[in-house]
Amino acid sequence: MGLLNMLKSEFIDIIEWPENEPGVLVHRFQRHDNEIKMNAKLIVRPGQRAVFVNEGQIADAFEPGTYTLTTKNVPILATLKGWKYGFDSPFKAEVYFIKVTEQLDRKWGTPNPVMLRDADFGIVRLRARGNYSYKIGITEEMISRFVGAQSDFYNDTIEDQLRVKIISSFSDCIGEHKIPALDLAAKYDEISSFMTAKLQDDFRKLGLELLSFALENISLPDEVQKAMDQRSSMGALGSLNNFSQYQAANALRDAAQNEGGSGNMMGMMMGAQMAGGVSNALHQQERPASQPPPIPGQTKYFVAVDGMQTGPFTMNELKEKASSQQLSPDSLVWTEGMASWEKASSRDDLKDIFGATPPPIPGA
């Protein structure tokens, strides 16, 4: 009986892979120099395919199911080995079980920032992450390059190489499409579609099929995000000129409610001038770079009349007021750049509008 049991153990009756260890994509059935007996049972579980390999060449493949090995269901192997019809002797062949289920939610990301030349912010460093899914195919390339003498081939072994290809393709995609940093968030689907098409051949060469690819997030440096937030805030204000005028009107209203004489009037004038300066500056920001700045205007003066400010008036308007006795050399005037209100006669550019005053008559 001992001899009979030993002879039975030399031949394999059942060929199967229970898939006890996670992460294994390809498993080589361990024969330990035992031969496969013709009429042995081959069990292929759901999500698997079994492949017979003879001297490095893929022969017959089996889908999920239970098979009794005969020369009829291994025709390629029978041809390669030159079996005659009715062959019923034990034989040797490599048997690989391949997991063909979809490998879901495989992560990828940029370990180092990708450089992007942006029209708005100059050189921008960005990071990206996402996921993809794939399944393994039956190709000689896969078995010869990645399995070899190994009994088990793990997904980590191939996915390290896949991530390198993904990051390289992502850098090319960003550079080729020249998508502005402000528009990246709206282009996730377009980038994902481009990446899927671009990576198909790379995966196929490795004996894999890329099933899905998704870009989950693109992150920009903190300084760029702050600049984008500021630009969004400015856009929410609407017309910058209207906003500056509104602020200036509030400032003038507050100044008018304060008690005091010429000092308060001085504050009101300076507030009005400052508001005008802010408005002009904002206009210049909104104006396209190709449009020239406005032509500088002539000096305008405010005039104090009965403790109230009037104006500002141009030089021609001041001459008319001087002619009609509404402006005298003792009238208080103020313009931008003056520290306080002064008499009109003390201003060199206003002396001529009053005309020459004749000297006293001798002997009078």
Secondary structure, 3 states (H helix, E strand, C coil): CHHHHHHHHCEEEEECCCCCCCCEEEEECCCCCCEEEEEEEEEECCCEEEEEEECCEEEEEECCEEEECCCCCCHHHHHHHCCCCCCCCCECCEEEEEECCCEEEEEEECCCCEEEEECCCEEEEEEEEEEEEEEECCCHHHHHHHHCCCCEEEHHHHHHHHHHHHHHHHHHHHHHHCCCHHHHHHHHHHHHHHHHHHHHHHHHHCCEEEEEEEEEEEECCHHHHHHHHHHHHHHHCCCHHHHHHHHHHHHHHHHHHCCCCHHHHHHHHHHHHHHHHHHHHHHHHHCCCCCCCCCCCCCCEEEEECCEEEEEECHHHHHHHHHCCCCCCCCEEECCCCCCCEEHHHCCCCHHHHCCCCCCCCCC
